[in-house]
Amino acid sequence: MTSLAATAVQMLGSSQNQQIGTAVARQQIAAEKAVAGLVADSAAQGAANAGPPAPAGQGQSVDRRV
């Protein structure tokens, strides 16, 4: 009987560890989705607030005269 009880306890512990691992994985996935959503929102706001594109040739040379 003792080995049967030990096996049952071991199986319950293993099952609990698997449930904890699954919960942690789900929480991590949810956090990654939230971060991706924030990045997408930030990029969309940045694009909406951006001015017109620079004129052709701008930024191609540097004027060092003082």
VOBA-1610 file (N, C-alpha, C; in pm, whole numbers, padded with zeros to 5 digits, always signed):
BEGIN
Met+00081-00119+00000Met+00000+00000+00000Met+00085+00126+00000Thr+00199+00119+00067Thr+00282+00238+00080Thr+00333+00284-00056Ser+00373+00191-00140Ser+00423+00231-00271Ser+00310+00288-00359Leu+00191+00237-00338Leu+00076+00289-00412Leu+00048+00434-00372Ala+00055+00462-00242Ala+00033+00598-00193Ala+00144+00690-00242Ala+00266+00642-00240Ala+00379+00723-00288Ala+00364+00753-00437Thr+00321+00656-00512Thr+00300+00676-00655Thr+00189+00778-00680Ala+00083+00769-00601Ala-00028+00864-00616Ala+00017+01005-00583Val+00096+01021-00476Val+00146+01153-00439Val+00238+01207-00547Gln+00321+01121-00601Gln+00412+01163-00708Gln+00334+01206-00833Met+00229+01133-00865Met+00148+01168-00982Met+00075+01301-00961Leu+00024+01323-00838Leu-00043+01449-00808Leu+00054+01565-00816Gly+00176+01545-00764Gly+00278+01650-00770Gly+00316+01681-00913Ser+00330+01578-00994Ser+00363+01596-01134Ser+00252+01671-01208Ser+00129+01635-01178Ser+00014+01702-01240Ser+00009+01849-01201Gln+00036+01877-01073Gln+00034+02016-01026Gln+00146+02096-01093Asn+00264+02037-01107Asn+00375+02105-01174Asn+00340+02136-01319Gln+00272+02044-01384Gln+00232+02065-01523Gln+00130+02179-01532Gln+00037+02183-01437Gln-00062+02291-01437Gln+00003+02426-01413Ile+00101+02431-01323Ile+00172+02556-01296Ile+00250+02598-01421Gly+00316+02504-01484Gly+00391+02534-01606Gly+00300+02587-01716Thr+00183+02529-01730Thr+00087+02575-01831Thr+00039+02715-01799Ala+00012+02742-01672Ala-00034+02875-01632Ala+00074+02980-01658Val+00197+02946-01628Val+00309+03039-01651Val+00324+03066-01801Ala+00315+02962-01881Ala+00328+02979-02026Ala+00216+03067-02081Arg+00094+03046-02033Arg-00019+03128-02079Arg+00000+03275-02038Gln+00050+03296-01917Gln+00073+03433-01870Gln+00181+03500-01954Gln+00284+03427-01989Gln+00392+03483-02070Gln+00341+03518-02209Ile+00259+03432-02267Ile+00203+03460-02400Ile+00114+03583-02395Ala+00034+03595-02291Ala-00053+03713-02276Ala+00030+03840-02262Ala+00139+03833-02187Ala+00226+03950-02170Ala+00291+03988-02302Glu+00336+03890-02379Glu+00398+03918-02508Glu+00298+03980-02605Lys+00174+03932-02602Lys+00070+03991-02687Lys+00042+04135-02647Ala+00042+04162-02516Ala+00018+04298-02468Ala+00130+04391-02513Val+00254+04346-02503Val+00367+04428-02547Val+00360+04451-02697Ala+00326+04348-02773Ala+00314+04365-02918Ala+00205+04466-02953Gly+00095+04463-02878Gly-00012+04559-02900Gly+00033+04702-02871Leu+00108+04720-02762Leu+00159+04853-02728Leu+00256+04903-02835Val+00341+04816-02885Val+00435+04854-02989Val+00360+04893-03116Ala+00259+04817-03151Ala+00180+04847-03271Ala+00107+04981-03256Asp+00049+05005-03138Asp-00019+05132-03113Asp+00078+05248-03121Ser+00195+05231-03062Ser+00296+05337-03064Ser+00341+05366-03207Ala+00359+05262-03286Ala+00401+05280-03425Ala+00291+05350-03505Ala+00167+05315-03479Ala+00055+05378-03550Ala+00045+05525-03514Gln+00064+05558-03386Gln+00058+05698-03344Gln+00175+05776-03402Gly+00292+05713-03407Gly+00410+05779-03464Gly+00389+05810-03611Ala+00329+05717-03683Ala+00304+05738-03825Ala+00199+05846-03846Ala+00100+05852-03757Ala-00006+05953-03770Ala+00048+06092-03739Asn+00146+06102-03649Asn+00200+06231-03610Asn+00319+06275-03695Ala+00363+06191-03783Ala+00479+06222-03866Ala+00444+06330-03968Gly+00540+06415-03994Gly+00520+06520-04093Gly+00538+06465-04233Pro+00534+06553-04332Pro+00555+06508-04470Pro+00699+06460-04488Pro+00725+06381-04588Pro+00860+06331-04609Pro+00957+06446-04643Ala+01083+06425-04615Ala+01185+06526-04643Ala+01198+06546-04794Pro+01231+06668-04837Pro+01251+06692-04980Pro+01366+06606-05034Ala+01362+06580-05161Ala+01466+06498-05225Ala+01603+06560-05203Gly+01699+06479-05166Gly+01836+06526-05148Gly+01865+06578-05008Gln+01765+06601-04928Gln+01790+06653-04793Gln+01860+06547-04711Gly+01963+06591-04636Gly+02038+06500-04554Gly+02149+06430-04628Gln+02172+06465-04753Gln+02276+06399-04832Gln+02414+06460-04806Ser+02421+06587-04769Ser+02551+06650-04744Ser+02541+06736-04620Val+02657+06768-04562Val+02665+06847-04440Val+02738+06976-04472Asp+02680+07090-04433Asp+02744+07219-04452Asp+02822+07251-04325Arg+02956+07254-04338Arg+03040+07276-04220Arg+03082+07422-04203Arg+03036+07510-04290Arg+03074+07652-04279Arg+03012+07714-04156Val+03086+07805-04095Val+03034+07874-03976Val+03010+08018-04008
//
